[in-house]
Amino acid sequence: MQLQTDIRTWQPPASAATVRNWEKFGCAVPAPQLAPSMWVKLFNPPTAFSFDEAWLLCQCSEQKWLAWIPDYGEILLSTNEFCAT
């Protein structure tokens, strides 16, 4: 008997995200303005055991945010790795 694994990773769409794509992940459309002290939904959590939400701490650049994930710690996220809920 051989075990098979089905590993899927989320990839951001090549073009602008459609309403249907964002709704699939339970994201607000249109996305609200990102701000510190805001919870966001992660498309692909860093580990299988970490939470799927992160708390935004501060914006590091136009596309990067420092965030905190419960039971994981701080992480630098790109804006295409999460959406506002």
N, C-alpha and C positions, 0 to 999 in steps of 0.2 A: 504494500500500500504506500502510495506516494502522496505527500501533502502538497497542496498547491497554495500559493499565496497570491492574493490580488492586492497589489500596492498601487494606490492612486495618489497623485499629488495635484494640488490645485495650481493651475497656471493662469495668470491674468490674461484676459482676452487681448488679442493683437490690436483690435480697434477699441473705441470707447465702449464701456460696458453698457449693455441695454438694461432697461428696467427689469426684464425677466431674469437676467443673470444675477443682479443684485438681490432680487426678491428670493431667489433660490437659496441664498445664504442668510435670509432674514435681515437684510440690511435696509436701512432707511433710504428712500429714493425721493427727491434728491438728497444726497448726503448732507447732514448739518455741518456747520463749520467746526473743524477740529479744534480742541482747546485742552490745556492741561486739566487734570482732575476729571477726565471723561473716560468712561468705560467703552471699549471697542471690542468687536467680535473678530477673533483671529480665523483666517481661512485655513491655516495649517499650523496648529500648536507646535512648539519646539520639541516636545516629547509626547509619547502616548499617555503619560501620566499627568501632564500639566493641564491647567485649566484652558478653556478655549476663549477666554476673555482676558484683556489686559487693561491696566489703568495707565493712561497717558501721563507722564511726568513733565516732560518739556520737549519742545521742538528743537531739533539739532540743525536741521537744514530744511529746505523746501520739501524734500521727499522723505526725511528721516525723523523719527520720534523715539525718544528714550521712554520706555514703558516698564511697568512692573507686572509680572504674572504671579498670582498666588501659588505658593509651593514650588516656584521656579526661581524667581528673582528678577533682576533687571535685565532688559534686553533692548537692543537697538532694532527698530522695525522700520521697514519701508512702507510708504502709504499704500502700496499695492498688496500688502500682506494682511490688511485688516479693513474693516468698515465700521462706521459709527452705527450704533444700534438705537 
